[in-house]
Amino acid sequence: MWGSAVCRMHGGAAPQVKRRAQQRILEASDQAAYRLVQMMQDTKIPPAVQLAAARDLLDRAGLSAKQEIAI
């Protein structure tokens, strides 16, 4: 890995590194959702950004629009 003292397999791709990264993301998810709600309600933020925050929050909750057509 560029700028690293170890190879990819012992650095960023190592299972313990991936697990710890996933743990950090999960620990920050409540705070991220809270911030998205704040952005949606802040009248000083442009409506397009508020809409993007709302879409992102719904997407993270698994409530996004259907992306496929059933035949």
Predicted model as a PDB file, atoms N, CA, C, CB and O in Angstrom, pLDDT in the B-factor column:
MODEL        1                                                                  
ATOM      1  N   MET A   1       0.851  -1.170   0.000  1.00 51.00           N  
ATOM      2  CA  MET A   1       0.000   0.000   0.000  1.00 51.00           C  
ATOM      3  C   MET A   1       0.895   1.230   0.000  1.00 51.00           C  
ATOM      4  CB  MET A   1      -0.967   0.000   1.220  1.00 51.00           C  
ATOM      5  O   MET A   1       1.891   1.283   0.722  1.00 51.00           O  
ATOM      6  N   TRP A   2       0.540   2.207  -0.802  1.00 62.00           N  
ATOM      7  CA  TRP A   2       1.333   3.417  -0.921  1.00 62.00           C  
ATOM      8  C   TRP A   2       1.437   4.107   0.431  1.00 62.00           C  
ATOM      9  CB  TRP A   2       0.727   4.362  -1.965  1.00 62.00           C  
ATOM     10  O   TRP A   2       0.435   4.273   1.127  1.00 62.00           O  
ATOM     11  N   GLY A   3       2.630   4.501   0.794  1.00 61.00           N  
ATOM     12  CA  GLY A   3       2.847   5.197   2.055  1.00 61.00           C  
ATOM     13  C   GLY A   3       2.828   4.292   3.273  1.00 61.00           C  
ATOM     14  O   GLY A   3       2.839   4.773   4.406  1.00 61.00           O  
ATOM     15  N   SER A   4       2.801   3.007   3.052  1.00 62.00           N  
ATOM     16  CA  SER A   4       2.721   2.053   4.153  1.00 62.00           C  
ATOM     17  C   SER A   4       4.005   1.246   4.244  1.00 62.00           C  
ATOM     18  CB  SER A   4       1.515   1.120   3.978  1.00 62.00           C  
ATOM     19  O   SER A   4       4.759   1.147   3.276  1.00 62.00           O  
ATOM     20  N   ALA A   5       4.242   0.677   5.401  1.00 71.00           N  
ATOM     21  CA  ALA A   5       5.431  -0.137   5.606  1.00 71.00           C  
ATOM     22  C   ALA A   5       5.137  -1.620   5.425  1.00 71.00           C  
ATOM     23  CB  ALA A   5       6.001   0.111   6.987  1.00 71.00           C  
ATOM     24  O   ALA A   5       6.032  -2.451   5.577  1.00 71.00           O  
ATOM     25  N   VAL A   6       3.884  -1.962   5.101  1.00 71.00           N  
ATOM     26  CA  VAL A   6       3.509  -3.364   4.921  1.00 71.00           C  
ATOM     27  C   VAL A   6       2.774  -3.524   3.600  1.00 71.00           C  
ATOM     28  CB  VAL A   6       2.631  -3.862   6.098  1.00 71.00           C  
ATOM     29  O   VAL A   6       2.292  -2.550   3.022  1.00 71.00           O  
ATOM     30  N   CYS A   7       2.694  -4.757   3.131  1.00 74.00           N  
ATOM     31  CA  CYS A   7       1.978  -5.025   1.881  1.00 74.00           C  
ATOM     32  C   CYS A   7       0.468  -4.930   2.099  1.00 74.00           C  
ATOM     33  CB  CYS A   7       2.352  -6.418   1.329  1.00 74.00           C  
ATOM     34  O   CYS A   7      -0.009  -4.818   3.228  1.00 74.00           O  
ATOM     35  N   ARG A   8      -0.257  -4.977   1.011  1.00 71.00           N  
ATOM     36  CA  ARG A   8      -1.718  -4.872   1.047  1.00 71.00           C  
ATOM     37  C   ARG A   8      -2.339  -5.974   1.904  1.00 71.00           C  
ATOM     38  CB  ARG A   8      -2.287  -4.932  -0.372  1.00 71.00           C  
ATOM     39  O   ARG A   8      -3.271  -5.714   2.665  1.00 71.00           O  
ATOM     40  N   MET A   9      -1.838  -7.188   1.788  1.00 72.00           N  
ATOM     41  CA  MET A   9      -2.418  -8.329   2.494  1.00 72.00           C  
ATOM     42  C   MET A   9      -2.174  -8.280   4.010  1.00 72.00           C  
ATOM     43  CB  MET A   9      -1.851  -9.617   1.929  1.00 72.00           C  
ATOM     44  O   MET A   9      -2.910  -8.905   4.774  1.00 72.00           O  
ATOM     45  N   HIS A  10      -1.162  -7.551   4.439  1.00 69.00           N  
ATOM     46  CA  HIS A  10      -0.898  -7.427   5.868  1.00 69.00           C  
ATOM     47  C   HIS A  10      -1.334  -6.061   6.394  1.00 69.00           C  
ATOM     48  CB  HIS A  10       0.588  -7.652   6.154  1.00 69.00           C  
ATOM     49  O   HIS A  10      -1.216  -5.775   7.586  1.00 69.00           O  
ATOM     50  N   GLY A  11      -1.832  -5.236   5.504  1.00 72.00           N  
ATOM     51  CA  GLY A  11      -2.305  -3.905   5.883  1.00 72.00           C  
ATOM     52  C   GLY A  11      -3.807  -3.805   5.714  1.00 72.00           C  
ATOM     53  O   GLY A  11      -4.561  -4.434   6.457  1.00 72.00           O  
ATOM     54  N   GLY A  12      -4.249  -3.019   4.744  1.00 74.00           N  
ATOM     55  CA  GLY A  12      -5.664  -2.724   4.559  1.00 74.00           C  
ATOM     56  C   GLY A  12      -6.545  -3.902   4.207  1.00 74.00           C  
ATOM     57  O   GLY A  12      -7.747  -3.862   4.471  1.00 74.00           O  
ATOM     58  N   ALA A  13      -5.993  -4.946   3.622  1.00 79.00           N  
ATOM     59  CA  ALA A  13      -6.816  -6.095   3.216  1.00 79.00           C  
ATOM     60  C   ALA A  13      -6.849  -7.199   4.267  1.00 79.00           C  
ATOM     61  CB  ALA A  13      -6.301  -6.662   1.911  1.00 79.00           C  
ATOM     62  O   ALA A  13      -7.545  -8.197   4.082  1.00 79.00           O  
ATOM     63  N   ALA A  14      -6.125  -7.045   5.349  1.00 81.00           N  
ATOM     64  CA  ALA A  14      -6.102  -8.072   6.385  1.00 81.00           C  
ATOM     65  C   ALA A  14      -7.467  -8.157   7.068  1.00 81.00           C  
ATOM     66  CB  ALA A  14      -4.993  -7.777   7.422  1.00 81.00           C  
ATOM     67  O   ALA A  14      -8.091  -7.126   7.317  1.00 81.00           O  
ATOM     68  N   PRO A  15      -7.941  -9.364   7.374  1.00 84.00           N  
ATOM     69  CA  PRO A  15      -9.278  -9.521   7.970  1.00 84.00           C  
ATOM     70  C   PRO A  15      -9.483  -8.713   9.251  1.00 84.00           C  
ATOM     71  CB  PRO A  15      -9.529 -10.973   8.264  1.00 84.00           C  
ATOM     72  O   PRO A  15     -10.551  -8.132   9.443  1.00 84.00           O  
ATOM     73  N   GLN A  16      -8.484  -8.666  10.127  1.00 84.00           N  
ATOM     74  CA  GLN A  16      -8.649  -7.922  11.374  1.00 84.00           C  
ATOM     75  C   GLN A  16      -8.743  -6.419  11.122  1.00 84.00           C  
ATOM     76  CB  GLN A  16      -7.490  -8.219  12.321  1.00 84.00           C  
ATOM     77  O   GLN A  16      -9.407  -5.708  11.876  1.00 84.00           O  
ATOM     78  N   VAL A  17      -8.092  -5.934  10.082  1.00 81.00           N  
ATOM     79  CA  VAL A  17      -8.160  -4.513   9.739  1.00 81.00           C  
ATOM     80  C   VAL A  17      -9.549  -4.191   9.190  1.00 81.00           C  
ATOM     81  CB  VAL A  17      -7.058  -4.136   8.703  1.00 81.00           C  
ATOM     82  O   VAL A  17     -10.140  -3.169   9.539  1.00 81.00           O  
ATOM     83  N   LYS A  18     -10.064  -5.067   8.332  1.00 84.00           N  
ATOM     84  CA  LYS A  18     -11.410  -4.871   7.776  1.00 84.00           C  
ATOM     85  C   LYS A  18     -12.469  -4.919   8.879  1.00 84.00           C  
ATOM     86  CB  LYS A  18     -11.712  -5.942   6.705  1.00 84.00           C  
ATOM     87  O   LYS A  18     -13.397  -4.111   8.879  1.00 84.00           O  
ATOM     88  N   ARG A  19     -12.336  -5.857   9.814  1.00 88.00           N  
ATOM     89  CA  ARG A  19     -13.304  -5.957  10.922  1.00 88.00           C  
ATOM     90  C   ARG A  19     -13.308  -4.680  11.760  1.00 88.00           C  
ATOM     91  CB  ARG A  19     -12.979  -7.175  11.818  1.00 88.00           C  
ATOM     92  O   ARG A  19     -14.368  -4.168  12.119  1.00 88.00           O  
ATOM     93  N   ARG A  20     -12.120  -4.175  12.068  1.00 88.00           N  
ATOM     94  CA  ARG A  20     -12.024  -2.969  12.895  1.00 88.00           C  
ATOM     95  C   ARG A  20     -12.595  -1.754  12.156  1.00 88.00           C  
ATOM     96  CB  ARG A  20     -10.557  -2.708  13.295  1.00 88.00           C  
ATOM     97  O   ARG A  20     -13.236  -0.903  12.773  1.00 88.00           O  
ATOM     98  N   ALA A  21     -12.369  -1.666  10.851  1.00 85.00           N  
ATOM     99  CA  ALA A  21     -12.932  -0.575  10.060  1.00 85.00           C  
ATOM    100  C   ALA A  21     -14.458  -0.648  10.073  1.00 85.00           C  
ATOM    101  CB  ALA A  21     -12.403  -0.624   8.610  1.00 85.00           C  
ATOM    102  O   ALA A  21     -15.126   0.374  10.230  1.00 85.00           O  
ATOM    103  N   GLN A  22     -15.009  -1.847   9.909  1.00 88.00           N  
ATOM    104  CA  GLN A  22     -16.461  -2.029   9.956  1.00 88.00           C  
ATOM    105  C   GLN A  22     -17.010  -1.644  11.328  1.00 88.00           C  
ATOM    106  CB  GLN A  22     -16.833  -3.485   9.626  1.00 88.00           C  
ATOM    107  O   GLN A  22     -18.078  -1.040  11.425  1.00 88.00           O  
ATOM    108  N   GLN A  23     -16.287  -1.990  12.375  1.00 91.00           N  
ATOM    109  CA  GLN A  23     -16.714  -1.636  13.731  1.00 91.00           C  
ATOM    110  C   GLN A  23     -16.754  -0.117  13.910  1.00 91.00           C  
ATOM    111  CB  GLN A  23     -15.772  -2.269  14.776  1.00 91.00           C  
ATOM    112  O   GLN A  23     -17.699   0.407  14.500  1.00 91.00           O  
ATOM    113  N   ARG A  24     -15.749   0.590  13.413  1.00 89.00           N  
ATOM    114  CA  ARG A  24     -15.727   2.055  13.524  1.00 89.00           C  
ATOM    115  C   ARG A  24     -16.895   2.682  12.765  1.00 89.00           C  
ATOM    116  CB  ARG A  24     -14.394   2.614  12.993  1.00 89.00           C  
ATOM    117  O   ARG A  24     -17.494   3.652  13.230  1.00 89.00           O  
ATOM    118  N   ILE A  25     -17.214   2.128  11.598  1.00 86.00           N  
ATOM    119  CA  ILE A  25     -18.345   2.639  10.810  1.00 86.00           C  
ATOM    120  C   ILE A  25     -19.653   2.426  11.564  1.00 86.00           C  
ATOM    121  CB  ILE A  25     -18.407   1.946   9.425  1.00 86.00           C  
ATOM    122  O   ILE A  25     -20.479   3.337  11.631  1.00 86.00           O  
ATOM    123  N   LEU A  26     -19.854   1.243  12.131  1.00 87.00           N  
ATOM    124  CA  LEU A  26     -21.074   0.958  12.889  1.00 87.00           C  
ATOM    125  C   LEU A  26     -21.203   1.863  14.109  1.00 87.00           C  
ATOM    126  CB  LEU A  26     -21.095  -0.504  13.325  1.00 87.00           C  
ATOM    127  O   LEU A  26     -22.297   2.328  14.430  1.00 87.00           O  
ATOM    128  N   GLU A  27     -20.089   2.111  14.784  1.00 90.00           N  
ATOM    129  CA  GLU A  27     -20.118   2.981  15.962  1.00 90.00           C  
ATOM    130  C   GLU A  27     -20.474   4.419  15.598  1.00 90.00           C  
ATOM    131  CB  GLU A  27     -18.770   2.949  16.671  1.00 90.00           C  
ATOM    132  O   GLU A  27     -21.036   5.138  16.425  1.00 90.00           O  
ATOM    133  N   ALA A  28     -20.161   4.848  14.385  1.00 89.00           N  
ATOM    134  CA  ALA A  28     -20.431   6.222  13.964  1.00 89.00           C  
ATOM    135  C   ALA A  28     -21.780   6.367  13.262  1.00 89.00           C  
ATOM    136  CB  ALA A  28     -19.327   6.704  13.047  1.00 89.00           C  
ATOM    137  O   ALA A  28     -22.182   7.486  12.943  1.00 89.00           O  
ATOM    138  N   SER A  29     -22.488   5.266  13.015  1.00 87.00           N  
ATOM    139  CA  SER A  29     -23.709   5.334  12.207  1.00 87.00           C  
ATOM    140  C   SER A  29     -24.831   6.130  12.868  1.00 87.00           C  
ATOM    141  CB  SER A  29     -24.196   3.942  11.912  1.00 87.00           C  
ATOM    142  O   SER A  29     -25.546   6.856  12.178  1.00 87.00           O  
ATOM    143  N   ASP A  30     -25.006   6.017  14.173  1.00 89.00           N  
ATOM    144  CA  ASP A  30     -26.051   6.796  14.844  1.00 89.00           C  
ATOM    145  C   ASP A  30     -25.777   8.295  14.724  1.00 89.00           C  
ATOM    146  CB  ASP A  30     -26.153   6.394  16.326  1.00 89.00           C  
ATOM    147  O   ASP A  30     -26.686   9.084  14.463  1.00 89.00           O  
ATOM    148  N   GLN A  31     -24.536   8.670  14.915  1.00 92.00           N  
ATOM    149  CA  GLN A  31     -24.163  10.085  14.806  1.00 92.00           C  
ATOM    150  C   GLN A  31     -24.353  10.575  13.364  1.00 92.00           C  
ATOM    151  CB  GLN A  31     -22.690  10.297  15.262  1.00 92.00           C  
ATOM    152  O   GLN A  31     -24.793  11.705  13.151  1.00 92.00           O  
ATOM    153  N   ALA A  32     -24.031   9.748  12.389  1.00 89.00           N  
ATOM    154  CA  ALA A  32     -24.208  10.135  10.985  1.00 89.00           C  
ATOM    155  C   ALA A  32     -25.689  10.326  10.662  1.00 89.00           C  
ATOM    156  CB  ALA A  32     -23.592   9.074  10.049  1.00 89.00           C  
ATOM    157  O   ALA A  32     -26.056  11.286   9.985  1.00 89.00           O  
ATOM    158  N   ALA A  33     -26.534   9.423  11.139  1.00 89.00           N  
ATOM    159  CA  ALA A  33     -27.974   9.554  10.898  1.00 89.00           C  
ATOM    160  C   ALA A  33     -28.521  10.800  11.574  1.00 89.00           C  
ATOM    161  CB  ALA A  33     -28.723   8.310  11.399  1.00 89.00           C  
ATOM    162  O   ALA A  33     -29.348  11.506  10.998  1.00 89.00           O  
ATOM    163  N   TYR A  34     -28.071  11.074  12.779  1.00 92.00           N  
ATOM    164  CA  TYR A  34     -28.496  12.280  13.494  1.00 92.00           C  
ATOM    165  C   TYR A  34     -28.120  13.534  12.703  1.00 92.00           C  
ATOM    166  CB  TYR A  34     -27.862  12.327  14.901  1.00 92.00           C  
ATOM    167  O   TYR A  34     -28.909  14.473  12.604  1.00 92.00           O  
ATOM    168  N   ARG A  35     -26.915  13.541  12.146  1.00 92.00           N  
ATOM    169  CA  ARG A  35     -26.452  14.698  11.369  1.00 92.00           C  
ATOM    170  C   ARG A  35     -27.269  14.853  10.092  1.00 92.00           C  
ATOM    171  CB  ARG A  35     -24.956  14.558  11.026  1.00 92.00           C  
ATOM    172  O   ARG A  35     -27.570  15.977   9.690  1.00 92.00           O  
ATOM    173  N   LEU A  36     -27.632  13.751   9.451  1.00 88.00           N  
ATOM    174  CA  LEU A  36     -28.468  13.826   8.255  1.00 88.00           C  
ATOM    175  C   LEU A  36     -29.833  14.424   8.582  1.00 88.00           C  
ATOM    176  CB  LEU A  36     -28.637  12.434   7.631  1.00 88.00           C  
ATOM    177  O   LEU A  36     -30.358  15.230   7.813  1.00 88.00           O  
ATOM    178  N   VAL A  37     -30.406  14.037   9.713  1.00 92.00           N  
ATOM    179  CA  VAL A  37     -31.694  14.611  10.129  1.00 92.00           C  
ATOM    180  C   VAL A  37     -31.549  16.112  10.388  1.00 92.00           C  
ATOM    181  CB  VAL A  37     -32.227  13.896  11.400  1.00 92.00           C  
ATOM    182  O   VAL A  37     -32.420  16.896  10.010  1.00 92.00           O  
ATOM    183  N   GLN A  38     -30.460  16.504  11.027  1.00 94.00           N  
ATOM    184  CA  GLN A  38     -30.214  17.929  11.255  1.00 94.00           C  
ATOM    185  C   GLN A  38     -30.130  18.687   9.936  1.00 94.00           C  
ATOM    186  CB  GLN A  38     -28.923  18.129  12.060  1.00 94.00           C  
ATOM    187  O   GLN A  38     -30.693  19.774   9.810  1.00 94.00           O  
ATOM    188  N   MET A  39     -29.444  18.133   8.969  1.00 91.00           N  
ATOM    189  CA  MET A  39     -29.306  18.783   7.663  1.00 91.00           C  
ATOM    190  C   MET A  39     -30.657  18.912   6.973  1.00 91.00           C  
ATOM    191  CB  MET A  39     -28.334  17.999   6.773  1.00 91.00           C  
ATOM    192  O   MET A  39     -30.936  19.929   6.338  1.00 91.00           O  
ATOM    193  N   MET A  40     -31.493  17.890   7.095  1.00 91.00           N  
ATOM    194  CA  MET A  40     -32.816  17.925   6.467  1.00 91.00           C  
ATOM    195  C   MET A  40     -33.682  19.043   7.048  1.00 91.00           C  
ATOM    196  CB  MET A  40     -33.520  16.575   6.641  1.00 91.00           C  
ATOM    197  O   MET A  40     -34.508  19.617   6.339  1.00 91.00           O  
ATOM    198  N   GLN A  41     -33.498  19.355   8.331  1.00 93.00           N  
ATOM    199  CA  GLN A  41     -34.354  20.321   9.017  1.00 93.00           C  
ATOM    200  C   GLN A  41     -33.773  21.731   9.059  1.00 93.00           C  
ATOM    201  CB  GLN A  41     -34.614  19.853  10.415  1.00 93.00           C  
ATOM    202  O   GLN A  41     -34.467  22.664   9.462  1.00 93.00           O  
ATOM    203  N   ASP A  42     -32.528  21.908   8.656  1.00 95.00           N  
ATOM    204  CA  ASP A  42     -31.859  23.207   8.728  1.00 95.00           C  
ATOM    205  C   ASP A  42     -32.273  24.063   7.537  1.00 95.00           C  
ATOM    206  CB  ASP A  42     -30.319  23.035   8.766  1.00 95.00           C  
ATOM    207  O   ASP A  42     -31.938  23.745   6.397  1.00 95.00           O  
ATOM    208  N   THR A  43     -32.999  25.147   7.796  1.00 93.00           N  
ATOM    209  CA  THR A  43     -33.496  26.019   6.724  1.00 93.00           C  
ATOM    210  C   THR A  43     -32.389  26.818   6.053  1.00 93.00           C  
ATOM    211  CB  THR A  43     -34.535  26.969   7.272  1.00 93.00           C  
ATOM    212  O   THR A  43     -32.612  27.394   4.988  1.00 93.00           O  
ATOM    213  N   LYS A  44     -31.196  26.866   6.651  1.00 95.00           N  
ATOM    214  CA  LYS A  44     -30.076  27.572   6.037  1.00 95.00           C  
ATOM    215  C   LYS A  44     -29.372  26.724   4.977  1.00 95.00           C  
ATOM    216  CB  LYS A  44     -29.081  27.991   7.104  1.00 95.00           C  
ATOM    217  O   LYS A  44     -28.567  27.236   4.200  1.00 95.00           O  
ATOM    218  N   ILE A  45     -29.674  25.452   4.951  1.00 94.00           N  
ATOM    219  CA  ILE A  45     -29.075  24.545   3.973  1.00 94.00           C  
ATOM    220  C   ILE A  45     -29.954  24.536   2.725  1.00 94.00           C  
ATOM    221  CB  ILE A  45     -28.914  23.098   4.560  1.00 94.00           C  
ATOM    222  O   ILE A  45     -31.178  24.460   2.838  1.00 94.00           O  
ATOM    223  N   PRO A  46     -29.353  24.611   1.542  1.00 94.00           N  
ATOM    224  CA  PRO A  46     -30.144  24.629   0.294  1.00 94.00           C  
ATOM    225  C   PRO A  46     -31.058  23.400   0.190  1.00 94.00           C  
ATOM    226  CB  PRO A  46     -29.204  24.688  -0.935  1.00 94.00           C  
ATOM    227  O   PRO A  46     -30.699  22.307   0.628  1.00 94.00           O  
ATOM    228  N   PRO A  47     -32.240  23.598  -0.394  1.00 94.00           N  
ATOM    229  CA  PRO A  47     -33.198  22.483  -0.519  1.00 94.00           C  
ATOM    230  C   PRO A  47     -32.620  21.258  -1.227  1.00 94.00           C  
ATOM    231  CB  PRO A  47     -34.425  22.948  -1.267  1.00 94.00           C  
ATOM    232  O   PRO A  47     -32.965  20.133  -0.866  1.00 94.00           O  
ATOM    233  N   ALA A  48     -31.762  21.442  -2.212  1.00 94.00           N  
ATOM    234  CA  ALA A  48     -31.184  20.303  -2.922  1.00 94.00           C  
ATOM    235  C   ALA A  48     -30.320  19.463  -1.978  1.00 94.00           C  
ATOM    236  CB  ALA A  48     -30.349  20.786  -4.126  1.00 94.00           C  
ATOM    237  O   ALA A  48     -30.299  18.237  -2.086  1.00 94.00           O  
ATOM    238  N   VAL A  49     -29.618  20.107  -1.066  1.00 93.00           N  
ATOM    239  CA  VAL A  49     -28.785  19.387  -0.103  1.00 93.00           C  
ATOM    240  C   VAL A  49     -29.676  18.696   0.924  1.00 93.00           C  
ATOM    241  CB  VAL A  49     -27.787  20.350   0.599  1.00 93.00           C  
ATOM    242  O   VAL A  49     -29.385  17.577   1.347  1.00 93.00           O  
ATOM    243  N   GLN A  50     -30.763  19.359   1.326  1.00 92.00           N  
ATOM    244  CA  GLN A  50     -31.708  18.732   2.252  1.00 92.00           C  
ATOM    245  C   GLN A  50     -32.312  17.480   1.625  1.00 92.00           C  
ATOM    246  CB  GLN A  50     -32.824  19.725   2.648  1.00 92.00           C  
ATOM    247  O   GLN A  50     -32.448  16.452   2.288  1.00 92.00           O  
ATOM    248  N   LEU A  51     -32.671  17.568   0.351  1.00 93.00           N  
ATOM    249  CA  LEU A  51     -33.234  16.416  -0.352  1.00 93.00           C  
ATOM    250  C   LEU A  51     -32.217  15.287  -0.452  1.00 93.00           C  
ATOM    251  CB  LEU A  51     -33.708  16.823  -1.750  1.00 93.00           C  
ATOM    252  O   LEU A  51     -32.560  14.121  -0.258  1.00 93.00           O  
ATOM    253  N   ALA A  52     -30.978  15.626  -0.752  1.00 91.00           N  
ATOM    254  CA  ALA A  52     -29.933  14.607  -0.830  1.00 91.00           C  
ATOM    255  C   ALA A  52     -29.734  13.931   0.527  1.00 91.00           C  
ATOM    256  CB  ALA A  52     -28.611  15.229  -1.314  1.00 91.00           C  
ATOM    257  O   ALA A  52     -29.526  12.719   0.590  1.00 91.00           O  
ATOM    258  N   ALA A  53     -29.795  14.705   1.609  1.00 89.00           N  
ATOM    259  CA  ALA A  53     -29.661  14.132   2.952  1.00 89.00           C  
ATOM    260  C   ALA A  53     -30.822  13.188   3.240  1.00 89.00           C  
ATOM    261  CB  ALA A  53     -29.598  15.248   4.022  1.00 89.00           C  
ATOM    262  O   ALA A  53     -30.627  12.109   3.800  1.00 89.00           O  
ATOM    263  N   ALA A  54     -32.037  13.597   2.856  1.00 89.00           N  
ATOM    264  CA  ALA A  54     -33.210  12.749   3.072  1.00 89.00           C  
ATOM    265  C   ALA A  54     -33.087  11.449   2.289  1.00 89.00           C  
ATOM    266  CB  ALA A  54     -34.494  13.490   2.670  1.00 89.00           C  
ATOM    267  O   ALA A  54     -33.367  10.374   2.819  1.00 89.00           O  
ATOM    268  N   ARG A  55     -32.667  11.542   1.023  1.00 89.00           N  
ATOM    269  CA  ARG A  55     -32.505  10.337   0.202  1.00 89.00           C  
ATOM    270  C   ARG A  55     -31.445   9.417   0.793  1.00 89.00           C  
ATOM    271  CB  ARG A  55     -32.130  10.713  -1.240  1.00 89.00           C  
ATOM    272  O   ARG A  55     -31.628   8.201   0.838  1.00 89.00           O  
ATOM    273  N   ASP A  56     -30.344   9.995   1.244  1.00 87.00           N  
ATOM    274  CA  ASP A  56     -29.270   9.188   1.820  1.00 87.00           C  
ATOM    275  C   ASP A  56     -29.745   8.485   3.082  1.00 87.00           C  
ATOM    276  CB  ASP A  56     -28.045  10.059   2.128  1.00 87.00           C  
ATOM    277  O   ASP A  56     -29.435   7.312   3.294  1.00 87.00           O  
ATOM    278  N   LEU A  57     -30.495   9.190   3.920  1.00 86.00           N  
ATOM    279  CA  LEU A  57     -31.003   8.591   5.147  1.00 86.00           C  
ATOM    280  C   LEU A  57     -31.953   7.436   4.837  1.00 86.00           C  
ATOM    281  CB  LEU A  57     -31.712   9.646   6.001  1.00 86.00           C  
ATOM    282  O   LEU A  57     -31.867   6.374   5.454  1.00 86.00           O  
ATOM    283  N   LEU A  58     -32.857   7.646   3.880  1.00 86.00           N  
ATOM    284  CA  LEU A  58     -33.787   6.582   3.493  1.00 86.00           C  
ATOM    285  C   LEU A  58     -33.048   5.394   2.880  1.00 86.00           C  
ATOM    286  CB  LEU A  58     -34.827   7.119   2.501  1.00 86.00           C  
ATOM    287  O   LEU A  58     -33.392   4.240   3.134  1.00 86.00           O  
ATOM    288  N   ASP A  59     -32.035   5.685   2.074  1.00 85.00           N  
ATOM    289  CA  ASP A  59     -31.249   4.627   1.457  1.00 85.00           C  
ATOM    290  C   ASP A  59     -30.532   3.798   2.518  1.00 85.00           C  
ATOM    291  CB  ASP A  59     -30.239   5.218   0.471  1.00 85.00           C  
ATOM    292  O   ASP A  59     -30.503   2.570   2.433  1.00 85.00           O  
ATOM    293  N   ARG A  60     -29.958   4.460   3.512  1.00 80.00           N  
ATOM    294  CA  ARG A  60     -29.252   3.753   4.580  1.00 80.00           C  
ATOM    295  C   ARG A  60     -30.217   2.909   5.414  1.00 80.00           C  
ATOM    296  CB  ARG A  60     -28.512   4.750   5.481  1.00 80.00           C  
ATOM    297  O   ARG A  60     -29.825   1.898   5.997  1.00 80.00           O  
ATOM    298  N   ALA A  61     -31.477   3.332   5.464  1.00 81.00           N  
ATOM    299  CA  ALA A  61     -32.480   2.583   6.223  1.00 81.00           C  
ATOM    300  C   ALA A  61     -33.079   1.444   5.390  1.00 81.00           C  
ATOM    301  CB  ALA A  61     -33.594   3.525   6.700  1.00 81.00           C  
ATOM    302  O   ALA A  61     -33.920   0.688   5.877  1.00 81.00           O  
ATOM    303  N   GLY A  62     -32.641   1.327   4.135  1.00 79.00           N  
ATOM    304  CA  GLY A  62     -33.166   0.280   3.264  1.00 79.00           C  
ATOM    305  C   GLY A  62     -34.516   0.618   2.681  1.00 79.00           C  
ATOM    306  O   GLY A  62     -35.261  -0.274   2.273  1.00 79.00           O  
ATOM    307  N   LEU A  63     -34.841   1.898   2.636  1.00 80.00           N  
ATOM    308  CA  LEU A  63     -36.148   2.332   2.143  1.00 80.00           C  
ATOM    309  C   LEU A  63     -36.034   3.120   0.845  1.00 80.00           C  
ATOM    310  CB  LEU A  63     -36.850   3.172   3.193  1.00 80.00           C  
ATOM    311  O   LEU A  63     -36.870   3.982   0.575  1.00 80.00           O  
ATOM    312  N   SER A  64     -35.023   2.841   0.043  1.00 70.00           N  
ATOM    313  CA  SER A  64     -34.827   3.569  -1.204  1.00 70.00           C  
ATOM    314  C   SER A  64     -35.823   3.101  -2.253  1.00 70.00           C  
ATOM    315  CB  SER A  64     -33.392   3.393  -1.714  1.00 70.00           C  
ATOM    316  O   SER A  64     -36.465   2.061  -2.109  1.00 70.00           O  
ATOM    317  N   ALA A  65     -35.932   3.889  -3.301  1.00 68.00           N  
ATOM    318  CA  ALA A  65     -36.850   3.563  -4.398  1.00 68.00           C  
ATOM    319  C   ALA A  65     -36.403   2.279  -5.088  1.00 68.00           C  
ATOM    320  CB  ALA A  65     -36.924   4.728  -5.421  1.00 68.00           C  
ATOM    321  O   ALA A  65     -35.218   1.945  -5.089  1.00 68.00           O  
ATOM    322  N   LYS A  66     -37.335   1.585  -5.657  1.00 69.00           N  
ATOM    323  CA  LYS A  66     -37.025   0.338  -6.361  1.00 69.00           C  
ATOM    324  C   LYS A  66     -36.174   0.663  -7.583  1.00 69.00           C  
ATOM    325  CB  LYS A  66     -38.328  -0.417  -6.777  1.00 69.00           C  
ATOM    326  O   LYS A  66     -36.483   1.591  -8.330  1.00 69.00           O  
ATOM    327  N   GLN A  67     -35.119  -0.091  -7.783  1.00 72.00           N  
ATOM    328  CA  GLN A  67     -34.176   0.175  -8.855  1.00 72.00           C  
ATOM    329  C   GLN A  67     -34.255  -0.840  -9.996  1.00 72.00           C  
ATOM    330  CB  GLN A  67     -32.786   0.199  -8.301  1.00 72.00           C  
ATOM    331  O   GLN A  67     -33.440  -0.798 -10.918  1.00 72.00           O  
ATOM    332  N   GLU A  68     -35.215  -1.739  -9.944  1.00 77.00           N  
ATOM    333  CA  GLU A  68     -35.312  -2.759 -10.989  1.00 77.00           C  
ATOM    334  C   GLU A  68     -36.762  -2.904 -11.416  1.00 77.00           C  
ATOM    335  CB  GLU A  68     -34.747  -4.119 -10.499  1.00 77.00           C  
ATOM    336  O   GLU A  68     -37.689  -2.548 -10.689  1.00 77.00           O  
ATOM    337  N   ILE A  69     -36.923  -3.428 -12.596  1.00 75.00           N  
ATOM    338  CA  ILE A  69     -38.256  -3.645 -13.133  1.00 75.00           C  
ATOM    339  C   ILE A  69     -38.534  -5.145 -13.149  1.00 75.00           C  
ATOM    340  CB  ILE A  69     -38.395  -3.032 -14.559  1.00 75.00           C  
ATOM    341  O   ILE A  69     -37.766  -5.919 -13.720  1.00 75.00           O  
ATOM    342  N   ALA A  70     -39.635  -5.550 -12.521  1.00 74.00           N  
ATOM    343  CA  ALA A  70     -40.015  -6.956 -12.486  1.00 74.00           C  
ATOM    344  C   ALA A  70     -40.865  -7.267 -13.717  1.00 74.00           C  
ATOM    345  CB  ALA A  70     -40.788  -7.295 -11.173  1.00 74.00           C  
ATOM    346  O   ALA A  70     -41.812  -6.548 -14.035  1.00 74.00           O  
ATOM    347  N   ILE A  71     -40.512  -8.334 -14.391  1.00 76.00           N  
ATOM    348  CA  ILE A  71     -41.258  -8.722 -15.604  1.00 76.00           C  
ATOM    349  C   ILE A  71     -41.989 -10.016 -15.343  1.00 76.00           C  
ATOM    350  CB  ILE A  71     -40.313  -8.873 -16.831  1.00 76.00           C  
ATOM    351  O   ILE A  71     -42.679 -10.525 -16.227  1.00 76.00           O  
TER     352      ILE A  71                                                      
ENDMDL                                                                          
END                                                                             
